Structure formats: structure tokens, C-alpha cells
Amino acid sequence: MTTQQTVKIQLVRSPIGCKESHRATVRGLGLRKIRGISELVDTPEVRGMINKISYLVKVL
């Protein structure tokens, strides 16, 4: 049985006033509210999305 690595991210800053693509990335990661936490499978695609909005999120 294979276990997949996961990454937890938390939204720490509001996406209001950011680019539309950055707001869409936040929603794509499953984050809705400030201090909301989302746990996702650790893939290169997810890492790229986190890197794009690194000033809005914190990796736990």
C-alpha cells in the first residue's frame, strides 16, 4: 500500500486587492477564509501554486 505525502497550507493574508489569477489560485487550493487550512497531496503542480501565492499562505 502506498502512502502519499501531503502538505498543509494556511491562508494568512486576504487575496482582496491581488491579481485575479492569484485569487483563482487561492480558490483552487481549497482555501476560503483567513486562517483556513487545506491539506493537499504534495505534487509539483501544488508546489507551483503555493510558490505563486507564497506571500498569502503559510506551509504548516
Gaussian input, Z-matrix of N, CA and C with variables (Angstrom, degrees):
# hf/3-21g

backbone

0 1
 N
 C     1     B1
 C     2     B2     1     A1
 N     3     B3     2     A2     1     D1
 C     4     B4     3     A3     2     D2
 C     5     B5     4     A4     3     D3
 N     6     B6     5     A5     4     D4
 C     7     B7     6     A6     5     D5
 C     8     B8     7     A7     6     D6
 N     9     B9     8     A8     7     D7
 C    10    B10     9     A9     8     D8
 C    11    B11    10    A10     9     D9
 N    12    B12    11    A11    10    D10
 C    13    B13    12    A12    11    D11
 C    14    B14    13    A13    12    D12
 N    15    B15    14    A14    13    D13
 C    16    B16    15    A15    14    D14
 C    17    B17    16    A16    15    D15
 N    18    B18    17    A17    16    D16
 C    19    B19    18    A18    17    D17
 C    20    B20    19    A19    18    D18
 N    21    B21    20    A20    19    D19
 C    22    B22    21    A21    20    D20
 C    23    B23    22    A22    21    D21
 N    24    B24    23    A23    22    D22
 C    25    B25    24    A24    23    D23
 C    26    B26    25    A25    24    D24
 N    27    B27    26    A26    25    D25
 C    28    B28    27    A27    26    D26
 C    29    B29    28    A28    27    D27
 N    30    B30    29    A29    28    D28
 C    31    B31    30    A30    29    D29
 C    32    B32    31    A31    30    D30
 N    33    B33    32    A32    31    D31
 C    34    B34    33    A33    32    D32
 C    35    B35    34    A34    33    D33
 N    36    B36    35    A35    34    D34
 C    37    B37    36    A36    35    D35
 C    38    B38    37    A37    36    D36
 N    39    B39    38    A38    37    D37
 C    40    B40    39    A39    38    D38
 C    41    B41    40    A40    39    D39
 N    42    B42    41    A41    40    D40
 C    43    B43    42    A42    41    D41
 C    44    B44    43    A43    42    D42
 N    45    B45    44    A44    43    D43
 C    46    B46    45    A45    44    D44
 C    47    B47    46    A46    45    D45
 N    48    B48    47    A47    46    D46
 C    49    B49    48    A48    47    D47
 C    50    B50    49    A49    48    D48
 N    51    B51    50    A50    49    D49
 C    52    B52    51    A51    50    D50
 C    53    B53    52    A52    51    D51
 N    54    B54    53    A53    52    D52
 C    55    B55    54    A54    53    D53
 C    56    B56    55    A55    54    D54
 N    57    B57    56    A56    55    D55
 C    58    B58    57    A57    56    D56
 C    59    B59    58    A58    57    D57
 N    60    B60    59    A59    58    D58
 C    61    B61    60    A60    59    D59
 C    62    B62    61    A61    60    D60
 N    63    B63    62    A62    61    D61
 C    64    B64    63    A63    62    D62
 C    65    B65    64    A64    63    D63
 N    66    B66    65    A65    64    D64
 C    67    B67    66    A66    65    D65
 C    68    B68    67    A67    66    D66
 N    69    B69    68    A68    67    D67
 C    70    B70    69    A69    68    D68
 C    71    B71    70    A70    69    D69
 N    72    B72    71    A71    70    D70
 C    73    B73    72    A72    71    D71
 C    74    B74    73    A73    72    D72
 N    75    B75    74    A74    73    D73
 C    76    B76    75    A75    74    D74
 C    77    B77    76    A76    75    D75
 N    78    B78    77    A77    76    D76
 C    79    B79    78    A78    77    D77
 C    80    B80    79    A79    78    D78
 N    81    B81    80    A80    79    D79
 C    82    B82    81    A81    80    D80
 C    83    B83    82    A82    81    D81
 N    84    B84    83    A83    82    D82
 C    85    B85    84    A84    83    D83
 C    86    B86    85    A85    84    D84
 N    87    B87    86    A86    85    D85
 C    88    B88    87    A87    86    D86
 C    89    B89    88    A88    87    D87
 N    90    B90    89    A89    88    D88
 C    91    B91    90    A90    89    D89
 C    92    B92    91    A91    90    D90
 N    93    B93    92    A92    91    D91
 C    94    B94    93    A93    92    D92
 C    95    B95    94    A94    93    D93
 N    96    B96    95    A95    94    D94
 C    97    B97    96    A96    95    D95
 C    98    B98    97    A97    96    D96
 N    99    B99    98    A98    97    D97
 C   100   B100    99    A99    98    D98
 C   101   B101   100   A100    99    D99
 N   102   B102   101   A101   100   D100
 C   103   B103   102   A102   101   D101
 C   104   B104   103   A103   102   D102
 N   105   B105   104   A104   103   D103
 C   106   B106   105   A105   104   D104
 C   107   B107   106   A106   105   D105
 N   108   B108   107   A107   106   D106
 C   109   B109   108   A108   107   D107
 C   110   B110   109   A109   108   D108
 N   111   B111   110   A110   109   D109
 C   112   B112   111   A111   110   D110
 C   113   B113   112   A112   111   D111
 N   114   B114   113   A113   112   D112
 C   115   B115   114   A114   113   D113
 C   116   B116   115   A115   114   D114
 N   117   B117   116   A116   115   D115
 C   118   B118   117   A117   116   D116
 C   119   B119   118   A118   117   D117
 N   120   B120   119   A119   118   D118
 C   121   B121   120   A120   119   D119
 C   122   B122   121   A121   120   D120
 N   123   B123   122   A122   121   D121
 C   124   B124   123   A123   122   D122
 C   125   B125   124   A124   123   D123
 N   126   B126   125   A125   124   D124
 C   127   B127   126   A126   125   D125
 C   128   B128   127   A127   126   D126
 N   129   B129   128   A128   127   D127
 C   130   B130   129   A129   128   D128
 C   131   B131   130   A130   129   D129
 N   132   B132   131   A131   130   D130
 C   133   B133   132   A132   131   D131
 C   134   B134   133   A133   132   D132
 N   135   B135   134   A134   133   D133
 C   136   B136   135   A135   134   D134
 C   137   B137   136   A136   135   D135
 N   138   B138   137   A137   136   D136
 C   139   B139   138   A138   137   D137
 C   140   B140   139   A139   138   D138
 N   141   B141   140   A140   139   D139
 C   142   B142   141   A141   140   D140
 C   143   B143   142   A142   141   D141
 N   144   B144   143   A143   142   D142
 C   145   B145   144   A144   143   D143
 C   146   B146   145   A145   144   D144
 N   147   B147   146   A146   145   D145
 C   148   B148   147   A147   146   D146
 C   149   B149   148   A148   147   D147
 N   150   B150   149   A149   148   D148
 C   151   B151   150   A150   149   D149
 C   152   B152   151   A151   150   D150
 N   153   B153   152   A152   151   D151
 C   154   B154   153   A153   152   D152
 C   155   B155   154   A154   153   D153
 N   156   B156   155   A155   154   D154
 C   157   B157   156   A156   155   D155
 C   158   B158   157   A157   156   D156
 N   159   B159   158   A158   157   D157
 C   160   B160   159   A159   158   D158
 C   161   B161   160   A160   159   D159
 N   162   B162   161   A161   160   D160
 C   163   B163   162   A162   161   D161
 C   164   B164   163   A163   162   D162
 N   165   B165   164   A164   163   D163
 C   166   B166   165   A165   164   D164
 C   167   B167   166   A166   165   D165
 N   168   B168   167   A167   166   D166
 C   169   B169   168   A168   167   D167
 C   170   B170   169   A169   168   D168
 N   171   B171   170   A170   169   D169
 C   172   B172   171   A171   170   D170
 C   173   B173   172   A172   171   D171
 N   174   B174   173   A173   172   D172
 C   175   B175   174   A174   173   D173
 C   176   B176   175   A175   174   D174
 N   177   B177   176   A176   175   D175
 C   178   B178   177   A177   176   D176
 C   179   B179   178   A178   177   D177

   B1=1.4404
   B2=1.5275
   B3=1.3151
   B4=1.4576
   B5=1.5158
   B6=1.3149
   B7=1.4583
   B8=1.5163
   B9=1.3170
   B10=1.4523
   B11=1.5157
   B12=1.3114
   B13=1.4594
   B14=1.5192
   B15=1.3247
   B16=1.4570
   B17=1.5222
   B18=1.3101
   B19=1.4545
   B20=1.5262
   B21=1.3303
   B22=1.4576
   B23=1.5210
   B24=1.3213
   B25=1.4575
   B26=1.5153
   B27=1.3265
   B28=1.4582
   B29=1.5198
   B30=1.3322
   B31=1.4626
   B32=1.5245
   B33=1.3290
   B34=1.4637
   B35=1.5223
   B36=1.3349
   B37=1.4560
   B38=1.5179
   B39=1.3055
   B40=1.4636
   B41=1.5237
   B42=1.3342
   B43=1.4658
   B44=1.5317
   B45=1.3275
   B46=1.4617
   B47=1.5294
   B48=1.3029
   B49=1.4548
   B50=1.5156
   B51=1.3254
   B52=1.4586
   B53=1.5253
   B54=1.3168
   B55=1.4561
   B56=1.5291
   B57=1.3179
   B58=1.4628
   B59=1.5319
   B60=1.3331
   B61=1.4653
   B62=1.5254
   B63=1.3315
   B64=1.4595
   B65=1.5225
   B66=1.3337
   B67=1.4626
   B68=1.5243
   B69=1.3246
   B70=1.4611
   B71=1.5260
   B72=1.3150
   B73=1.4625
   B74=1.5256
   B75=1.3332
   B76=1.4691
   B77=1.5222
   B78=1.3329
   B79=1.4605
   B80=1.5270
   B81=1.3147
   B82=1.4567
   B83=1.5181
   B84=1.3163
   B85=1.4627
   B86=1.5343
   B87=1.3206
   B88=1.4562
   B89=1.5068
   B90=1.3183
   B91=1.4574
   B92=1.5165
   B93=1.3398
   B94=1.4547
   B95=1.5210
   B96=1.3159
   B97=1.4599
   B98=1.5222
   B99=1.3305
   B100=1.4608
   B101=1.5251
   B102=1.3143
   B103=1.4589
   B104=1.5335
   B105=1.3238
   B106=1.4527
   B107=1.5145
   B108=1.3240
   B109=1.4640
   B110=1.5187
   B111=1.3107
   B112=1.4516
   B113=1.5219
   B114=1.3224
   B115=1.4613
   B116=1.5224
   B117=1.3262
   B118=1.4586
   B119=1.5132
   B120=1.3227
   B121=1.4643
   B122=1.5242
   B123=1.3173
   B124=1.4616
   B125=1.5274
   B126=1.3324
   B127=1.4612
   B128=1.5248
   B129=1.3203
   B130=1.4728
   B131=1.5319
   B132=1.3302
   B133=1.4599
   B134=1.5207
   B135=1.3326
   B136=1.4696
   B137=1.5260
   B138=1.3201
   B139=1.4688
   B140=1.5345
   B141=1.3196
   B142=1.4557
   B143=1.5207
   B144=1.3399
   B145=1.4605
   B146=1.5273
   B147=1.3341
   B148=1.4649
   B149=1.5227
   B150=1.3191
   B151=1.4596
   B152=1.5270
   B153=1.3198
   B154=1.4632
   B155=1.5249
   B156=1.3308
   B157=1.4705
   B158=1.5252
   B159=1.3208
   B160=1.4631
   B161=1.5283
   B162=1.3220
   B163=1.4745
   B164=1.5330
   B165=1.3247
   B166=1.4703
   B167=1.5181
   B168=1.3368
   B169=1.4575
   B170=1.5343
   B171=1.3294
   B172=1.4624
   B173=1.5185
   B174=1.3235
   B175=1.4612
   B176=1.5156
   B177=1.3189
   B178=1.4714
   B179=1.5218
   A1=109.17
   A2=117.08
   A3=120.61
   A4=110.11
   A5=115.27
   A6=119.97
   A7=107.85
   A8=115.45
   A9=119.68
   A10=109.55
   A11=115.17
   A12=120.68
   A13=108.85
   A14=116.03
   A15=119.89
   A16=109.31
   A17=115.33
   A18=121.81
   A19=106.92
   A20=115.89
   A21=121.46
   A22=108.32
   A23=115.93
   A24=120.00
   A25=109.35
   A26=114.68
   A27=121.31
   A28=108.81
   A29=116.16
   A30=121.49
   A31=107.93
   A32=116.96
   A33=120.78
   A34=112.71
   A35=117.03
   A36=120.40
   A37=109.28
   A38=116.69
   A39=121.24
   A40=111.04
   A41=116.95
   A42=119.90
   A43=113.05
   A44=118.11
   A45=121.00
   A46=108.43
   A47=116.86
   A48=121.82
   A49=113.69
   A50=117.34
   A51=121.45
   A52=109.46
   A53=115.26
   A54=120.26
   A55=110.18
   A56=115.28
   A57=120.93
   A58=111.07
   A59=117.04
   A60=119.51
   A61=111.32
   A62=117.58
   A63=120.55
   A64=110.27
   A65=116.61
   A66=119.60
   A67=110.62
   A68=116.78
   A69=120.87
   A70=110.93
   A71=117.26
   A72=121.21
   A73=110.78
   A74=116.80
   A75=120.95
   A76=109.94
   A77=116.46
   A78=120.43
   A79=111.02
   A80=116.91
   A81=121.25
   A82=112.90
   A83=116.07
   A84=120.40
   A85=111.59
   A86=116.87
   A87=120.25
   A88=114.24
   A89=117.27
   A90=120.82
   A91=109.50
   A92=116.12
   A93=120.73
   A94=112.46
   A95=117.12
   A96=121.19
   A97=111.09
   A98=115.43
   A99=121.09
   A100=107.93
   A101=117.29
   A102=125.98
   A103=113.04
   A104=116.81
   A105=120.31
   A106=109.86
   A107=116.36
   A108=121.62
   A109=109.00
   A110=116.34
   A111=122.99
   A112=108.38
   A113=116.06
   A114=120.77
   A115=107.90
   A116=116.14
   A117=122.12
   A118=110.57
   A119=115.72
   A120=121.36
   A121=108.07
   A122=116.14
   A123=122.46
   A124=109.89
   A125=115.79
   A126=121.85
   A127=108.68
   A128=117.83
   A129=119.93
   A130=112.47
   A131=116.80
   A132=120.23
   A133=111.02
   A134=116.38
   A135=120.97
   A136=109.53
   A137=117.70
   A138=120.63
   A139=111.19
   A140=116.87
   A141=120.41
   A142=111.95
   A143=116.31
   A144=120.17
   A145=110.78
   A146=116.69
   A147=120.65
   A148=110.03
   A149=116.93
   A150=121.14
   A151=111.28
   A152=116.34
   A153=121.11
   A154=111.84
   A155=117.13
   A156=120.53
   A157=110.75
   A158=116.67
   A159=120.86
   A160=112.97
   A161=117.30
   A162=120.51
   A163=111.85
   A164=117.79
   A165=122.29
   A166=113.45
   A167=117.50
   A168=120.57
   A169=111.27
   A170=113.88
   A171=121.70
   A172=107.14
   A173=117.20
   A174=122.32
   A175=107.92
   A176=116.18
   A177=120.97
   A178=110.74
   D1=129.74
   D2=-178.20
   D3=-96.39
   D4=138.04
   D5=175.93
   D6=-108.85
   D7=132.40
   D8=-178.52
   D9=-95.51
   D10=141.06
   D11=176.66
   D12=-71.16
   D13=141.96
   D14=176.78
   D15=-121.72
   D16=161.51
   D17=177.40
   D18=-131.26
   D19=134.53
   D20=177.44
   D21=-102.56
   D22=132.03
   D23=177.19
   D24=-127.78
   D25=150.17
   D26=-178.78
   D27=-129.37
   D28=134.43
   D29=177.18
   D30=-80.02
   D31=119.22
   D32=-176.31
   D33=-113.00
   D34=-9.64
   D35=-179.76
   D36=-139.79
   D37=146.72
   D38=-177.07
   D39=-72.31
   D40=138.32
   D41=176.59
   D42=-81.59
   D43=2.75
   D44=177.68
   D45=-64.20
   D46=131.20
   D47=-179.36
   D48=88.93
   D49=-1.73
   D50=177.88
   D51=-91.75
   D52=172.63
   D53=176.58
   D54=-61.64
   D55=150.53
   D56=179.32
   D57=-60.20
   D58=-37.56
   D59=-179.75
   D60=-67.13
   D61=-31.91
   D62=177.79
   D63=-71.70
   D64=-38.43
   D65=176.56
   D66=-64.12
   D67=-39.26
   D68=178.04
   D69=-65.95
   D70=-35.21
   D71=177.81
   D72=-65.98
   D73=-41.31
   D74=177.12
   D75=-59.20
   D76=-46.19
   D77=179.09
   D78=-65.68
   D79=-36.89
   D80=179.59
   D81=-65.35
   D82=-27.02
   D83=177.36
   D84=-84.28
   D85=-2.35
   D86=176.78
   D87=86.58
   D88=18.46
   D89=-179.27
   D90=-98.88
   D91=133.89
   D92=-177.65
   D93=-120.02
   D94=-47.85
   D95=-174.58
   D96=-118.00
   D97=159.87
   D98=174.21
   D99=-59.39
   D100=140.38
   D101=-176.48
   D102=66.72
   D103=11.67
   D104=174.01
   D105=-75.83
   D106=144.24
   D107=-176.86
   D108=-117.33
   D109=138.77
   D110=176.88
   D111=-130.12
   D112=136.28
   D113=178.58
   D114=-113.32
   D115=120.34
   D116=-174.69
   D117=-127.03
   D118=159.17
   D119=175.01
   D120=-68.82
   D121=135.48
   D122=-176.46
   D123=-79.94
   D124=94.59
   D125=178.14
   D126=-121.06
   D127=163.92
   D128=177.08
   D129=-59.97
   D130=-33.15
   D131=179.43
   D132=-65.43
   D133=-45.27
   D134=179.63
   D135=-66.46
   D136=-40.63
   D137=177.89
   D138=-61.40
   D139=-38.03
   D140=177.66
   D141=-65.91
   D142=-38.96
   D143=177.45
   D144=-65.86
   D145=-40.84
   D146=177.92
   D147=-64.16
   D148=-40.95
   D149=179.63
   D150=-63.57
   D151=-36.35
   D152=-178.95
   D153=-64.83
   D154=-37.30
   D155=-177.42
   D156=-115.97
   D157=36.73
   D158=-175.34
   D159=-61.95
   D160=-23.99
   D161=179.86
   D162=-79.54
   D163=-6.42
   D164=179.32
   D165=-107.03
   D166=-20.15
   D167=-172.39
   D168=-124.12
   D169=165.35
   D170=174.90
   D171=-130.54
   D172=133.68
   D173=177.15
   D174=-87.14
   D175=124.96
   D176=-177.29
   D177=-93.91

